[in-house]
Amino acid sequence: MLTNRKHLTQCLSCDSPKIKYVIEDRAYIKDGKKIVIPKVPHEKCFSCGERFFGPESYEVIEPYQEKHRCKKRKAVI
Ligand SMILES: [Zn+2]
């Protein structure tokens, strides 16, 4: 259970209370390629359409970004 994060009750963009926690696929374009990340939890404002991503969103997003990162780019010091 995700209990240690406060969910938004109001849109940070338009102050509408019509904000809801949703789990939806997110698509974005990276290096000209479309990457779809399934089941990203985030909050969505049904008034202005703005989406807000929290730490649990990035827990899902980050492994995908790692996977799609061009080759190994680990810093060698
Ligand atoms: Zn809004």
N, CA, C, O and the ligand as a Tripos MOL2 file, in Angstrom:
@<TRIPOS>MOLECULE
protein
  309   307    78     0     0
PROTEIN
NO_CHARGES

@<TRIPOS>ATOM
      1 N           0.8280   -1.2060    0.0000 N.3       1 MET1
      2 CA          0.0000    0.0000    0.0000 C.3       1 MET1
      3 C           0.8610    1.2540    0.0000 C.2       1 MET1
      4 O           1.8630    1.3450    0.7100 O.2       1 MET1
      5 N           0.4620    2.1810   -0.7840 N.am      2 LEU2
      6 CA          1.1750    3.4480   -0.8280 C.3       2 LEU2
      7 C           0.4900    4.4200    0.1250 C.2       2 LEU2
      8 O          -0.4940    5.0730   -0.2220 O.2       2 LEU2
      9 N           1.0190    4.4960    1.2960 N.am      3 THR3
     10 CA          0.3580    5.3520    2.2780 C.3       3 THR3
     11 C           1.2140    6.5460    2.6640 C.2       3 THR3
     12 O           0.7300    7.5050    3.2650 O.2       3 THR3
     13 N           2.4770    6.4770    2.3160 N.am      4 ASN4
     14 CA          3.3490    7.5460    2.7880 C.3       4 ASN4
     15 C           3.4840    8.7010    1.8020 C.2       4 ASN4
     16 O           4.4370    9.4780    1.8610 O.2       4 ASN4
     17 N           2.5390    8.8000    0.9200 N.am      5 ARG5
     18 CA          2.5560    9.9600    0.0350 C.3       5 ARG5
     19 C           1.1940   10.6190    0.0390 C.2       5 ARG5
     20 O           0.1570    9.9640   -0.0680 O.2       5 ARG5
     21 N           1.2260   11.9050    0.1640 N.am      6 LYS6
     22 CA         -0.0170   12.6580    0.1230 C.3       6 LYS6
     23 C          -0.4810   12.7790   -1.3150 C.2       6 LYS6
     24 O           0.2740   13.1680   -2.2070 O.2       6 LYS6
     25 N          -1.7110   12.4430   -1.5110 N.am      7 HIS7
     26 CA         -2.2430   12.6370   -2.8560 C.3       7 HIS7
     27 C          -2.7810   14.0520   -2.9730 C.2       7 HIS7
     28 O          -3.2220   14.6660   -2.0010 O.2       7 HIS7
     29 N          -2.7280   14.5280   -4.1610 N.am      8 LEU8
     30 CA         -3.2150   15.8790   -4.3980 C.3       8 LEU8
     31 C          -4.7300   15.9080   -4.2890 C.2       8 LEU8
     32 O          -5.4150   14.9790   -4.7170 O.2       8 LEU8
     33 N          -5.2290   16.9590   -3.7250 N.am      9 THR9
     34 CA         -6.6790   17.1190   -3.6490 C.3       9 THR9
     35 C          -7.1170   18.2710   -4.5320 C.2       9 THR9
     36 O          -8.3050   18.5140   -4.7450 O.2       9 THR9
     37 N          -6.1170   18.9660   -5.0350 N.am     10 GLN10
     38 CA         -6.3970   20.1320   -5.8540 C.3      10 GLN10
     39 C          -5.3380   20.2200   -6.9500 C.2      10 GLN10
     40 O          -4.1660   19.9240   -6.7170 O.2      10 GLN10
     41 N          -5.7480   20.6180   -8.1140 N.am     11 CYS11
     42 CA         -4.7950   20.7560   -9.2040 C.3      11 CYS11
     43 C          -3.8190   21.8910   -8.9170 C.2      11 CYS11
     44 O          -4.2120   22.9840   -8.5090 O.2      11 CYS11
     45 N          -2.5460   21.6080   -9.1380 N.am     12 LEU12
     46 CA         -1.5430   22.6420   -8.8950 C.3      12 LEU12
     47 C          -1.5230   23.6780  -10.0080 C.2      12 LEU12
     48 O          -0.9050   24.7350   -9.8860 O.2      12 LEU12
     49 N          -2.1990   23.3580  -11.0750 N.am     13 SER13
     50 CA         -2.1670   24.2130  -12.2370 C.3      13 SER13
     51 C          -3.3930   25.1340  -12.3100 C.2      13 SER13
     52 O          -3.2640   26.3270  -12.5860 O.2      13 SER13
     53 N          -4.5720   24.5740  -12.0630 N.am     14 CYS14
     54 CA         -5.7870   25.3820  -12.2050 C.3      14 CYS14
     55 C          -6.6340   25.4340  -10.9310 C.2      14 CYS14
     56 O          -7.7140   26.0240  -10.9190 O.2      14 CYS14
     57 N          -6.1330   24.8110   -9.8570 N.am     15 ASP15
     58 CA         -6.8250   24.8040   -8.5600 C.3      15 ASP15
     59 C          -8.1540   24.0440   -8.5570 C.2      15 ASP15
     60 O          -8.9350   24.1610   -7.6130 O.2      15 ASP15
     61 N          -8.4030   23.2850   -9.5890 N.am     16 SER16
     62 CA         -9.6350   22.5170   -9.6180 C.3      16 SER16
     63 C          -9.5390   21.3280   -8.6670 C.2      16 SER16
     64 O          -8.4820   20.7040   -8.5690 O.2      16 SER16
     65 N         -10.6140   21.0070   -7.9730 N.am     17 PRO17
     66 CA        -10.5950   19.8170   -7.1190 C.3      17 PRO17
     67 C         -10.8450   18.5250   -7.9020 C.2      17 PRO17
     68 O         -10.8430   17.4280   -7.3430 O.2      17 PRO17
     69 N         -11.0550   18.6850   -9.1880 N.am     18 LYS18
     70 CA        -11.3420   17.5010  -10.0150 C.3      18 LYS18
     71 C         -10.0550   16.7730  -10.4030 C.2      18 LYS18
     72 O          -9.7410   16.6060  -11.5820 O.2      18 LYS18
     73 N          -9.3370   16.3560   -9.3930 N.am     19 ILE19
     74 CA         -8.0930   15.6740   -9.6550 C.3      19 ILE19
     75 C          -8.2230   14.2470   -9.1450 C.2      19 ILE19
     76 O          -8.7780   14.0010   -8.0740 O.2      19 ILE19
     77 N          -7.7100   13.3280   -9.9200 N.am     20 LYS20
     78 CA         -7.9190   11.9310   -9.5930 C.3      20 LYS20
     79 C          -6.6460   11.1380   -9.7990 C.2      20 LYS20
     80 O          -5.8610   11.3950  -10.7120 O.2      20 LYS20
     81 N          -6.4690   10.1810   -8.9360 N.am     21 TYR21
     82 CA         -5.3300    9.2880   -9.0470 C.3      21 TYR21
     83 C          -5.6510    8.2300  -10.0950 C.2      21 TYR21
     84 O          -6.6310    7.4970   -9.9650 O.2      21 TYR21
     85 N          -4.8370    8.1560  -11.1140 N.am     22 VAL22
     86 CA         -5.1040    7.2150  -12.1940 C.3      22 VAL22
     87 C          -3.8540    6.3920  -12.4960 C.2      22 VAL22
     88 O          -2.7340    6.7930  -12.1810 O.2      22 VAL22
     89 N          -4.0720    5.2500  -13.1050 N.am     23 ILE23
     90 CA         -2.9570    4.4370  -13.5820 C.3      23 ILE23
     91 C          -3.1650    4.2560  -15.0740 C.2      23 ILE23
     92 O          -4.0530    3.5320  -15.5230 O.2      23 ILE23
     93 N          -2.3220    4.9340  -15.8190 N.am     24 GLU24
     94 CA         -2.4900    4.9260  -17.2690 C.3      24 GLU24
     95 C          -1.1550    4.7230  -17.9600 C.2      24 GLU24
     96 O          -0.0950    4.9830  -17.3890 O.2      24 GLU24
     97 N          -1.2230    4.2630  -19.1760 N.am     25 ASP25
     98 CA         -0.0090    4.1620  -19.9750 C.3      25 ASP25
     99 C           0.4450    5.5680  -20.3560 C.2      25 ASP25
    100 O          -0.3720    6.4470  -20.6320 O.2      25 ASP25
    101 N           1.7400    5.7590  -20.3660 N.am     26 ARG26
    102 CA          2.2780    7.0390  -20.7900 C.3      26 ARG26
    103 C           3.1860    6.8090  -21.9840 C.2      26 ARG26
    104 O           3.9930    5.8800  -22.0060 O.2      26 ARG26
    105 N           3.0400    7.6560  -22.9560 N.am     27 ALA27
    106 CA          3.8900    7.5450  -24.1260 C.3      27 ALA27
    107 C           4.6970    8.8160  -24.2580 C.2      27 ALA27
    108 O           4.1940    9.9120  -24.0070 O.2      27 ALA27
    109 N           5.9350    8.6720  -24.6470 N.am     28 TYR28
    110 CA          6.7150    9.8650  -24.9310 C.3      28 TYR28
    111 C           7.7090    9.5670  -26.0420 C.2      28 TYR28
    112 O           8.0010    8.4120  -26.3490 O.2      28 TYR28
    113 N           8.2030   10.6070  -26.6190 N.am     29 ILE29
    114 CA          9.1160   10.4650  -27.7420 C.3      29 ILE29
    115 C          10.5260   10.7060  -27.2460 C.2      29 ILE29
    116 O          10.8270   11.7340  -26.6390 O.2      29 ILE29
    117 N          11.3740    9.7470  -27.5150 N.am     30 LYS30
    118 CA         12.7670    9.9430  -27.1400 C.3      30 LYS30
    119 C          13.6450    9.5680  -28.3170 C.2      30 LYS30
    120 O          13.5370    8.4710  -28.8660 O.2      30 LYS30
    121 N          14.5090   10.4850  -28.6950 N.am     31 ASP31
    122 CA         15.3880   10.2890  -29.8460 C.3      31 ASP31
    123 C          14.5980    9.8630  -31.0750 C.2      31 ASP31
    124 O          15.0430    9.0170  -31.8510 O.2      31 ASP31
    125 N          13.4200   10.4590  -31.2430 N.am     32 GLY32
    126 CA         12.6040   10.1610  -32.4020 C.3      32 GLY32
    127 C          11.8330    8.8560  -32.3190 C.2      32 GLY32
    128 O          11.1050    8.4920  -33.2420 O.2      32 GLY32
    129 N          11.9970    8.1570  -31.2060 N.am     33 LYS33
    130 CA         11.2900    6.8950  -31.0280 C.3      33 LYS33
    131 C          10.2170    7.0520  -29.9700 C.2      33 LYS33
    132 O          10.3850    7.7430  -28.9650 O.2      33 LYS33
    133 N           9.1130    6.3860  -30.2350 N.am     34 LYS34
    134 CA          8.0290    6.4540  -29.2770 C.3      34 LYS34
    135 C           8.2010    5.3480  -28.2410 C.2      34 LYS34
    136 O           8.3490    4.1720  -28.5730 O.2      34 LYS34
    137 N           8.1780    5.7550  -27.0060 N.am     35 ILE35
    138 CA          8.3160    4.7900  -25.9300 C.3      35 ILE35
    139 C           7.0320    4.8230  -25.1100 C.2      35 ILE35
    140 O           6.5750    5.8830  -24.6830 O.2      35 ILE35
    141 N           6.4720    3.6600  -24.9050 N.am     36 VAL36
    142 CA          5.2480    3.5740  -24.1200 C.3      36 VAL36
    143 C           5.5800    2.8970  -22.7990 C.2      36 VAL36
    144 O           6.1400    1.8020  -22.7610 O.2      36 VAL36
    145 N           5.2290    3.5610  -21.7440 N.am     37 ILE37
    146 CA          5.4330    2.9960  -20.4230 C.3      37 ILE37
    147 C           4.0640    2.6210  -19.8720 C.2      37 ILE37
    148 O           3.2260    3.4910  -19.6340 O.2      37 ILE37
    149 N           3.8420    1.3420  -19.6720 N.am     38 PRO38
    150 CA          2.5160    0.9360  -19.2210 C.3      38 PRO38
    151 C           2.3070    1.1550  -17.7240 C.2      38 PRO38
    152 O           3.2400    1.0970  -16.9240 O.2      38 PRO38
    153 N           1.0710    1.4040  -17.3890 N.am     39 LYS39
    154 CA          0.6310    1.4710  -15.9890 C.3      39 LYS39
    155 C           1.4460    2.4140  -15.1170 C.2      39 LYS39
    156 O           2.0420    2.0060  -14.1210 O.2      39 LYS39
    157 N           1.4600    3.6580  -15.5030 N.am     40 VAL40
    158 CA          2.1580    4.6490  -14.6890 C.3      40 VAL40
    159 C           1.1580    5.3050  -13.7400 C.2      40 VAL40
    160 O           0.2000    5.9380  -14.1840 O.2      40 VAL40
    161 N           1.3770    5.1550  -12.4520 N.am     41 PRO41
    162 CA          0.4690    5.8210  -11.5170 C.3      41 PRO41
    163 C           0.7590    7.3110  -11.4500 C.2      41 PRO41
    164 O           1.9120    7.7190  -11.3130 O.2      41 PRO41
    165 N          -0.2590    8.1030  -11.5440 N.am     42 HIS42
    166 CA         -0.0850    9.5480  -11.4490 C.3      42 HIS42
    167 C          -1.4340   10.1950  -11.1860 C.2      42 HIS42
    168 O          -2.4780    9.5440  -11.1960 O.2      42 HIS42
    169 N          -1.3770   11.4750  -10.9540 N.am     43 GLU43
    170 CA         -2.6200   12.1980  -10.7370 C.3      43 GLU43
    171 C          -2.9490   13.0420  -11.9550 C.2      43 GLU43
    172 O          -2.0840   13.6650  -12.5710 O.2      43 GLU43
    173 N          -4.2040   13.0360  -12.2670 N.am     44 LYS44
    174 CA         -4.6250   13.7210  -13.4690 C.3      44 LYS44
    175 C          -5.7480   14.6860  -13.1340 C.2      44 LYS44
    176 O          -6.6920   14.3490  -12.4200 O.2      44 LYS44
    177 N          -5.6240   15.8820  -13.6610 N.am     45 CYS45
    178 CA         -6.6630   16.8790  -13.4560 C.3      45 CYS45
    179 C          -7.6740   16.7510  -14.5940 C.2      45 CYS45
    180 O          -7.3250   16.8370  -15.7710 O.2      45 CYS45
    181 N          -8.9200   16.5450  -14.2150 N.am     46 PHE46
    182 CA         -9.9500   16.3780  -15.2360 C.3      46 PHE46
    183 C         -10.5110   17.7150  -15.6970 C.2      46 PHE46
    184 O         -11.4000   17.7790  -16.5460 O.2      46 PHE46
    185 N          -9.9790   18.7610  -15.1280 N.am     47 SER47
    186 CA        -10.4230   20.0870  -15.5310 C.3      47 SER47
    187 C          -9.5130   20.6530  -16.6210 C.2      47 SER47
    188 O          -9.9900   21.1070  -17.6610 O.2      47 SER47
    189 N          -8.2090   20.6220  -16.3800 N.am     48 CYS48
    190 CA         -7.2900   21.2010  -17.3720 C.3      48 CYS48
    191 C          -6.4550   20.1380  -18.0820 C.2      48 CYS48
    192 O          -5.7530   20.4370  -19.0480 O.2      48 CYS48
    193 N          -6.5320   18.8910  -17.6010 N.am     49 GLY49
    194 CA         -5.8060   17.8180  -18.2730 C.3      49 GLY49
    195 C          -4.3550   17.6790  -17.8410 C.2      49 GLY49
    196 O          -3.6270   16.8350  -18.3630 O.2      49 GLY49
    197 N          -3.9430   18.4850  -16.9140 N.am     50 GLU50
    198 CA         -2.5800   18.4180  -16.4210 C.3      50 GLU50
    199 C          -2.3580   17.1110  -15.6560 C.2      50 GLU50
    200 O          -3.2520   16.6030  -14.9800 O.2      50 GLU50
    201 N          -1.1350   16.5840  -15.7840 N.am     51 ARG51
    202 CA         -0.8160   15.3600  -15.0580 C.3      51 ARG51
    203 C           0.3160   15.6320  -14.0990 C.2      51 ARG51
    204 O           1.2320   16.4030  -14.3850 O.2      51 ARG51
    205 N           0.2330   14.9810  -12.9500 N.am     52 PHE52
    206 CA          1.2560   15.1910  -11.9340 C.3      52 PHE52
    207 C           1.8690   13.8560  -11.5610 C.2      52 PHE52
    208 O           1.1770   12.8970  -11.2170 O.2      52 PHE52
    209 N           3.1760   13.8270  -11.6400 N.am     53 PHE53
    210 CA          3.8830   12.5840  -11.3760 C.3      53 PHE53
    211 C           4.6090   12.6710  -10.0430 C.2      53 PHE53
    212 O           5.2470   13.6740   -9.7250 O.2      53 PHE53
    213 N           4.4960   11.6130   -9.2870 N.am     54 GLY54
    214 CA          5.1500   11.5780   -7.9880 C.3      54 GLY54
    215 C           6.2130   10.5000   -7.9590 C.2      54 GLY54
    216 O           6.5210    9.8960   -8.9860 O.2      54 GLY54
    217 N           6.7750   10.2550   -6.7830 N.am     55 PRO55
    218 CA          7.8490    9.2650   -6.6760 C.3      55 PRO55
    219 C           7.4340    7.8830   -7.1780 C.2      55 PRO55
    220 O           8.2400    7.1710   -7.7780 O.2      55 PRO55
    221 N           6.1890    7.5070   -6.9370 N.am     56 GLU56
    222 CA          5.7560    6.1720   -7.3780 C.3      56 GLU56
    223 C           5.6120    6.1230   -8.8960 C.2      56 GLU56
    224 O           5.6820    5.0520   -9.4980 O.2      56 GLU56
    225 N           5.4100    7.2870   -9.5080 N.am     57 SER57
    226 CA          5.3750    7.3280  -10.9690 C.3      57 SER57
    227 C           6.7660    7.0320  -11.5140 C.2      57 SER57
    228 O           6.9340    6.2700  -12.4660 O.2      57 SER57
    229 N           7.7580    7.6550  -10.8830 N.am     58 TYR58
    230 CA          9.1260    7.4980  -11.3710 C.3      58 TYR58
    231 C           9.6910    6.1150  -11.1010 C.2      58 TYR58
    232 O          10.6100    5.6620  -11.7830 O.2      58 TYR58
    233 N           9.1360    5.4530  -10.1070 N.am     59 GLU59
    234 CA          9.5370    4.0720   -9.8700 C.3      59 GLU59
    235 C           9.1990    3.2010  -11.0720 C.2      59 GLU59
    236 O           9.8910    2.2270  -11.3690 O.2      59 GLU59
    237 N           8.1390    3.5650  -11.7460 N.am     60 VAL60
    238 CA          7.7160    2.8280  -12.9320 C.3      60 VAL60
    239 C           8.4360    3.3600  -14.1710 C.2      60 VAL60
    240 O           8.8570    2.5910  -15.0340 O.2      60 VAL60
    241 N           8.5690    4.6670  -14.2440 N.am     61 ILE61
    242 CA          9.1390    5.3070  -15.4280 C.3      61 ILE61
    243 C          10.6460    5.0480  -15.5540 C.2      61 ILE61
    244 O          11.1480    4.7530  -16.6380 O.2      61 ILE61
    245 N          11.3400    5.1600  -14.4470 N.am     62 GLU62
    246 CA         12.7960    5.0800  -14.5070 C.3      62 GLU62
    247 C          13.3710    3.7770  -15.0680 C.2      62 GLU62
    248 O          14.2790    3.8190  -15.8980 O.2      62 GLU62
    249 N          12.8610    2.6220  -14.6330 N.am     63 PRO63
    250 CA         13.4030    1.3870  -15.2360 C.3      63 PRO63
    251 C          13.2570    1.3630  -16.7520 C.2      63 PRO63
    252 O          14.0930    0.7950  -17.4560 O.2      63 PRO63
    253 N          12.1890    1.9820  -17.2500 N.am     64 TYR64
    254 CA         11.9910    2.0390  -18.7050 C.3      64 TYR64
    255 C          13.0020    2.9540  -19.3590 C.2      64 TYR64
    256 O          13.5300    2.6660  -20.4330 O.2      64 TYR64
    257 N          13.2570    4.0570  -18.6910 N.am     65 GLN65
    258 CA         14.2330    4.9940  -19.2570 C.3      65 GLN65
    259 C          15.6170    4.3770  -19.2610 C.2      65 GLN65
    260 O          16.3930    4.5810  -20.1940 O.2      65 GLN65
    261 N          15.9210    3.6290  -18.2240 N.am     66 GLU66
    262 CA         17.2020    2.9210  -18.1760 C.3      66 GLU66
    263 C          17.3190    1.9610  -19.3490 C.2      66 GLU66
    264 O          18.3360    1.8930  -20.0390 O.2      66 GLU66
    265 N          16.2340    1.2220  -19.5430 N.am     67 LYS67
    266 CA         16.2220    0.1940  -20.5740 C.3      67 LYS67
    267 C          16.4070    0.7810  -21.9650 C.2      67 LYS67
    268 O          17.0210    0.1720  -22.8420 O.2      67 LYS67
    269 N          15.8600    1.9830  -22.1470 N.am     68 HIS68
    270 CA         15.9140    2.5920  -23.4710 C.3      68 HIS68
    271 C          17.0950    3.5370  -23.6420 C.2      68 HIS68
    272 O          17.2800    4.1330  -24.7040 O.2      68 HIS68
    273 N          17.8630    3.6620  -22.6230 N.am     69 ARG69
    274 CA         19.0320    4.5350  -22.7180 C.3      69 ARG69
    275 C          20.0360    3.9180  -23.7010 C.2      69 ARG69
    276 O          20.2380    2.7040  -23.7360 O.2      69 ARG69
    277 N          20.6460    4.7830  -24.4840 N.am     70 CYS70
    278 CA         21.5770    4.2910  -25.4880 C.3      70 CYS70
    279 C          22.8090    3.6880  -24.8190 C.2      70 CYS70
    280 O          23.5910    4.3710  -24.1580 O.2      70 CYS70
    281 N          22.9410    2.4140  -25.0160 N.am     71 LYS71
    282 CA         24.1140    1.6860  -24.5120 C.3      71 LYS71
    283 C          24.4190    1.9760  -23.0230 C.2      71 LYS71
    284 O          23.6210    2.5720  -22.3000 O.2      71 LYS71
    285 N          25.5460    1.5480  -22.6350 N.am     72 LYS72
    286 CA         25.9280    1.7900  -21.2460 C.3      72 LYS72
    287 C          26.5960    3.1410  -21.1310 C.2      72 LYS72
    288 O          27.5790    3.4410  -21.8070 O.2      72 LYS72
    289 N          26.0350    3.9320  -20.2630 N.am     73 ARG73
    290 CA         26.6310    5.2480  -20.1030 C.3      73 ARG73
    291 C          27.0430    5.4600  -18.6450 C.2      73 ARG73
    292 O          26.9470    6.5600  -18.1010 O.2      73 ARG73
    293 N          27.4880    4.4090  -18.0590 N.am     74 LYS74
    294 CA         27.9500    4.4990  -16.6800 C.3      74 LYS74
    295 C          29.2370    5.3100  -16.6570 C.2      74 LYS74
    296 O          30.1440    5.0920  -17.4590 O.2      74 LYS74
    297 N          29.2940    6.2280  -15.7440 N.am     75 ALA75
    298 CA         30.4670    7.0850  -15.6660 C.3      75 ALA75
    299 C          31.6960    6.3010  -15.1970 C.2      75 ALA75
    300 O          31.6700    5.6110  -14.1780 O.2      75 ALA75
    301 N          32.7400    6.4320  -15.9580 N.am     76 VAL76
    302 CA         33.9960    5.7940  -15.5720 C.3      76 VAL76
    303 C          34.9260    6.8900  -15.0730 C.2      76 VAL76
    304 O          35.3440    7.7790  -15.8150 O.2      76 VAL76
    305 N          35.2210    6.7910  -13.8220 N.am     77 ILE77
    306 CA         36.0460    7.8540  -13.2390 C.3      77 ILE77
    307 C          37.4950    7.3690  -13.1120 C.2      77 ILE77
    308 O          38.3560    8.1140  -12.6430 O.2      77 ILE77
    309 ZN         -6.0930   21.4940  -13.5290 Zn       78 ZN78
@<TRIPOS>BOND
     1     1     2 1
     2     2     3 1
     3     3     4 2
     4     3     5 am
     5     5     6 1
     6     6     7 1
     7     7     8 2
     8     7     9 am
     9     9    10 1
    10    10    11 1
    11    11    12 2
    12    11    13 am
    13    13    14 1
    14    14    15 1
    15    15    16 2
    16    15    17 am
    17    17    18 1
    18    18    19 1
    19    19    20 2
    20    19    21 am
    21    21    22 1
    22    22    23 1
    23    23    24 2
    24    23    25 am
    25    25    26 1
    26    26    27 1
    27    27    28 2
    28    27    29 am
    29    29    30 1
    30    30    31 1
    31    31    32 2
    32    31    33 am
    33    33    34 1
    34    34    35 1
    35    35    36 2
    36    35    37 am
    37    37    38 1
    38    38    39 1
    39    39    40 2
    40    39    41 am
    41    41    42 1
    42    42    43 1
    43    43    44 2
    44    43    45 am
    45    45    46 1
    46    46    47 1
    47    47    48 2
    48    47    49 am
    49    49    50 1
    50    50    51 1
    51    51    52 2
    52    51    53 am
    53    53    54 1
    54    54    55 1
    55    55    56 2
    56    55    57 am
    57    57    58 1
    58    58    59 1
    59    59    60 2
    60    59    61 am
    61    61    62 1
    62    62    63 1
    63    63    64 2
    64    63    65 am
    65    65    66 1
    66    66    67 1
    67    67    68 2
    68    67    69 am
    69    69    70 1
    70    70    71 1
    71    71    72 2
    72    71    73 am
    73    73    74 1
    74    74    75 1
    75    75    76 2
    76    75    77 am
    77    77    78 1
    78    78    79 1
    79    79    80 2
    80    79    81 am
    81    81    82 1
    82    82    83 1
    83    83    84 2
    84    83    85 am
    85    85    86 1
    86    86    87 1
    87    87    88 2
    88    87    89 am
    89    89    90 1
    90    90    91 1
    91    91    92 2
    92    91    93 am
    93    93    94 1
    94    94    95 1
    95    95    96 2
    96    95    97 am
    97    97    98 1
    98    98    99 1
    99    99   100 2
   100    99   101 am
   101   101   102 1
   102   102   103 1
   103   103   104 2
   104   103   105 am
   105   105   106 1
   106   106   107 1
   107   107   108 2
   108   107   109 am
   109   109   110 1
   110   110   111 1
   111   111   112 2
   112   111   113 am
   113   113   114 1
   114   114   115 1
   115   115   116 2
   116   115   117 am
   117   117   118 1
   118   118   119 1
   119   119   120 2
   120   119   121 am
   121   121   122 1
   122   122   123 1
   123   123   124 2
   124   123   125 am
   125   125   126 1
   126   126   127 1
   127   127   128 2
   128   127   129 am
   129   129   130 1
   130   130   131 1
   131   131   132 2
   132   131   133 am
   133   133   134 1
   134   134   135 1
   135   135   136 2
   136   135   137 am
   137   137   138 1
   138   138   139 1
   139   139   140 2
   140   139   141 am
   141   141   142 1
   142   142   143 1
   143   143   144 2
   144   143   145 am
   145   145   146 1
   146   146   147 1
   147   147   148 2
   148   147   149 am
   149   149   150 1
   150   150   151 1
   151   151   152 2
   152   151   153 am
   153   153   154 1
   154   154   155 1
   155   155   156 2
   156   155   157 am
   157   157   158 1
   158   158   159 1
   159   159   160 2
   160   159   161 am
   161   161   162 1
   162   162   163 1
   163   163   164 2
   164   163   165 am
   165   165   166 1
   166   166   167 1
   167   167   168 2
   168   167   169 am
   169   169   170 1
   170   170   171 1
   171   171   172 2
   172   171   173 am
   173   173   174 1
   174   174   175 1
   175   175   176 2
   176   175   177 am
   177   177   178 1
   178   178   179 1
   179   179   180 2
   180   179   181 am
   181   181   182 1
   182   182   183 1
   183   183   184 2
   184   183   185 am
   185   185   186 1
   186   186   187 1
   187   187   188 2
   188   187   189 am
   189   189   190 1
   190   190   191 1
   191   191   192 2
   192   191   193 am
   193   193   194 1
   194   194   195 1
   195   195   196 2
   196   195   197 am
   197   197   198 1
   198   198   199 1
   199   199   200 2
   200   199   201 am
   201   201   202 1
   202   202   203 1
   203   203   204 2
   204   203   205 am
   205   205   206 1
   206   206   207 1
   207   207   208 2
   208   207   209 am
   209   209   210 1
   210   210   211 1
   211   211   212 2
   212   211   213 am
   213   213   214 1
   214   214   215 1
   215   215   216 2
   216   215   217 am
   217   217   218 1
   218   218   219 1
   219   219   220 2
   220   219   221 am
   221   221   222 1
   222   222   223 1
   223   223   224 2
   224   223   225 am
   225   225   226 1
   226   226   227 1
   227   227   228 2
   228   227   229 am
   229   229   230 1
   230   230   231 1
   231   231   232 2
   232   231   233 am
   233   233   234 1
   234   234   235 1
   235   235   236 2
   236   235   237 am
   237   237   238 1
   238   238   239 1
   239   239   240 2
   240   239   241 am
   241   241   242 1
   242   242   243 1
   243   243   244 2
   244   243   245 am
   245   245   246 1
   246   246   247 1
   247   247   248 2
   248   247   249 am
   249   249   250 1
   250   250   251 1
   251   251   252 2
   252   251   253 am
   253   253   254 1
   254   254   255 1
   255   255   256 2
   256   255   257 am
   257   257   258 1
   258   258   259 1
   259   259   260 2
   260   259   261 am
   261   261   262 1
   262   262   263 1
   263   263   264 2
   264   263   265 am
   265   265   266 1
   266   266   267 1
   267   267   268 2
   268   267   269 am
   269   269   270 1
   270   270   271 1
   271   271   272 2
   272   271   273 am
   273   273   274 1
   274   274   275 1
   275   275   276 2
   276   275   277 am
   277   277   278 1
   278   278   279 1
   279   279   280 2
   280   279   281 am
   281   281   282 1
   282   282   283 1
   283   283   284 2
   284   283   285 am
   285   285   286 1
   286   286   287 1
   287   287   288 2
   288   287   289 am
   289   289   290 1
   290   290   291 1
   291   291   292 2
   292   291   293 am
   293   293   294 1
   294   294   295 1
   295   295   296 2
   296   295   297 am
   297   297   298 1
   298   298   299 1
   299   299   300 2
   300   299   301 am
   301   301   302 1
   302   302   303 1
   303   303   304 2
   304   303   305 am
   305   305   306 1
   306   306   307 1
   307   307   308 2
@<TRIPOS>SUBSTRUCTURE
     1 MET1         2 RESIDUE 1 A MET
     2 LEU2         6 RESIDUE 1 A LEU
     3 THR3        10 RESIDUE 1 A THR
     4 ASN4        14 RESIDUE 1 A ASN
     5 ARG5        18 RESIDUE 1 A ARG
     6 LYS6        22 RESIDUE 1 A LYS
     7 HIS7        26 RESIDUE 1 A HIS
     8 LEU8        30 RESIDUE 1 A LEU
     9 THR9        34 RESIDUE 1 A THR
    10 GLN10       38 RESIDUE 1 A GLN
    11 CYS11       42 RESIDUE 1 A CYS
    12 LEU12       46 RESIDUE 1 A LEU
    13 SER13       50 RESIDUE 1 A SER
    14 CYS14       54 RESIDUE 1 A CYS
    15 ASP15       58 RESIDUE 1 A ASP
    16 SER16       62 RESIDUE 1 A SER
    17 PRO17       66 RESIDUE 1 A PRO
    18 LYS18       70 RESIDUE 1 A LYS
    19 ILE19       74 RESIDUE 1 A ILE
    20 LYS20       78 RESIDUE 1 A LYS
    21 TYR21       82 RESIDUE 1 A TYR
    22 VAL22       86 RESIDUE 1 A VAL
    23 ILE23       90 RESIDUE 1 A ILE
    24 GLU24       94 RESIDUE 1 A GLU
    25 ASP25       98 RESIDUE 1 A ASP
    26 ARG26      102 RESIDUE 1 A ARG
    27 ALA27      106 RESIDUE 1 A ALA
    28 TYR28      110 RESIDUE 1 A TYR
    29 ILE29      114 RESIDUE 1 A ILE
    30 LYS30      118 RESIDUE 1 A LYS
    31 ASP31      122 RESIDUE 1 A ASP
    32 GLY32      126 RESIDUE 1 A GLY
    33 LYS33      130 RESIDUE 1 A LYS
    34 LYS34      134 RESIDUE 1 A LYS
    35 ILE35      138 RESIDUE 1 A ILE
    36 VAL36      142 RESIDUE 1 A VAL
    37 ILE37      146 RESIDUE 1 A ILE
    38 PRO38      150 RESIDUE 1 A PRO
    39 LYS39      154 RESIDUE 1 A LYS
    40 VAL40      158 RESIDUE 1 A VAL
    41 PRO41      162 RESIDUE 1 A PRO
    42 HIS42      166 RESIDUE 1 A HIS
    43 GLU43      170 RESIDUE 1 A GLU
    44 LYS44      174 RESIDUE 1 A LYS
    45 CYS45      178 RESIDUE 1 A CYS
    46 PHE46      182 RESIDUE 1 A PHE
    47 SER47      186 RESIDUE 1 A SER
    48 CYS48      190 RESIDUE 1 A CYS
    49 GLY49      194 RESIDUE 1 A GLY
    50 GLU50      198 RESIDUE 1 A GLU
    51 ARG51      202 RESIDUE 1 A ARG
    52 PHE52      206 RESIDUE 1 A PHE
    53 PHE53      210 RESIDUE 1 A PHE
    54 GLY54      214 RESIDUE 1 A GLY
    55 PRO55      218 RESIDUE 1 A PRO
    56 GLU56      222 RESIDUE 1 A GLU
    57 SER57      226 RESIDUE 1 A SER
    58 TYR58      230 RESIDUE 1 A TYR
    59 GLU59      234 RESIDUE 1 A GLU
    60 VAL60      238 RESIDUE 1 A VAL
    61 ILE61      242 RESIDUE 1 A ILE
    62 GLU62      246 RESIDUE 1 A GLU
    63 PRO63      250 RESIDUE 1 A PRO
    64 TYR64      254 RESIDUE 1 A TYR
    65 GLN65      258 RESIDUE 1 A GLN
    66 GLU66      262 RESIDUE 1 A GLU
    67 LYS67      266 RESIDUE 1 A LYS
    68 HIS68      270 RESIDUE 1 A HIS
    69 ARG69      274 RESIDUE 1 A ARG
    70 CYS70      278 RESIDUE 1 A CYS
    71 LYS71      282 RESIDUE 1 A LYS
    72 LYS72      286 RESIDUE 1 A LYS
    73 ARG73      290 RESIDUE 1 A ARG
    74 LYS74      294 RESIDUE 1 A LYS
    75 ALA75      298 RESIDUE 1 A ALA
    76 VAL76      302 RESIDUE 1 A VAL
    77 ILE77      306 RESIDUE 1 A ILE
    78 ZN78       309 GROUP 0 **** ****
